[in-house]
Amino acid sequence: MPIRFQNTLTREKDEFRPIEDMKVGLYTCGPTVYDFAHIGNWRTYMFEDILRRALEYHGFDVRHVMNITDVDDKTIRGSTAKGISLNEYTAPFIQGFYEDRDALNVLPAQVYPRATEHVPGMIALVKTLIEKGLAYRSEDGSYYFDISKFPGYGKLSHFRIEDLRAGARVKSDEYEKAQVSDFALWKAWDEADGGVFWETDLGKGRPGWHIECSAMSSEYLGQTFDIHTGGVDNIFPHHENEIAQSEGATGRKFVNFWLHSEHLLVDNRKMSKSLGNFYTLRDVIAKGYDPLAFRYLVLGAHYRSKLNFTWMAMDAARASLDNLYEFMGRLDREDPSGLDDAVSRAKQAFDEAMDDDLNTPVALASVFGLVKEVNVHGKGGREVFEAMMDFDRVLGLNLAERAKSAGGEIPQEIMDLVERRQQARKAKDFAASDRIRDEIASKGFIVEDTPEGPRVRATA
Ligand SMILES: [Zn+2]
């Protein structure tokens, strides 16, 4: 069965075909590192991770590029407010982004290009647009893209160029559809930029946000590539502007497939700091939740549906995930259990769901269908375990590593060792903590450190 994705560009569920056989170029707009990414951002990044895993599951060789926006209006505002350099300001948020990514079992991209390290490519692109008559200089020395010169403008957001106000300009990186205008490619330095500027052929200034992604995507993936993703709020203006810049400069199609994930709501409302319903992954972990329970919650909704985050939903996700871990702990990893038919039915349902525009809720239902059949049968063996491992290549829930021991109680002797190891870790005596872990291992148990504390299980 072919893989189909809902393509924002065509508004159809298009059959996926890569440009090069079995290779996929994937560009995902990364974090703007003015703060820790919030759970809505992570919903998008996890959708992208599932997309990538689903492609790899099919044998595609995916080259995944995710930019880091470390210079834009927001990062400059933040660093100026704190009186520190842009790099000092963004460093902890970049680090935090990698930590959260690992906690959520999101696969690392092959490249994380930073905007501040790619300014020459952006300058070259703006110069090409000037030469082609698509960009012009304004009174303050900034450069703007002239949308009236690019007939394709509006093709991603699906509005007509006749609706546009001719000649209006917008300098800020983010704006609403009502403000459709010529947008800034290069922003001439002004006082608000403080020490953030580059001396270039275009004058003293800094790049606009949109040009960053056009320049970095083509540098790493070429002028035309397969898939570009983001959240729905990126469609306009960010992705619309990327298309205008890239296609304006090259005269070629920029991207074949545009995929966008819907919003995450909290208590059915848009997340906002003023409503007090704004959470980062760190907030979720601080409440005692396993980050993978949040991953599970995200998998439970289709990426093009709004996802309502509540603490009750997190409790339910945690309980379901725990059931899966316990189920994995009960499986016999060595001997078959004669459930090949149930396994192949589940696999077929799982694959069909994922090939149909990444229908993760239906895919999860097929996993639980198999769990139910195993429970009715009384036990599950190697073929079930192997199927679960296959599913987990896409789901990313660490089912094998986190399987809970079926052996019930952990002996007191082991619990005492775990406690002593925790003390050693607290005292930062890592030599002692490693020694105790080895002692625990020699007695047939594994201790894993999770955000919720150590987890112990019998060696499988
Ligand atoms: Zn972008």
Boltz pocket constraint, residues with backbone or C-beta under 6 A from the ligand:
constraints:
  - pocket:
      binder: B
      contacts: [[A, 28], [A, 29], [A, 30], [A, 209], [A, 213], [A, 238]]
      max_distance: 6.0
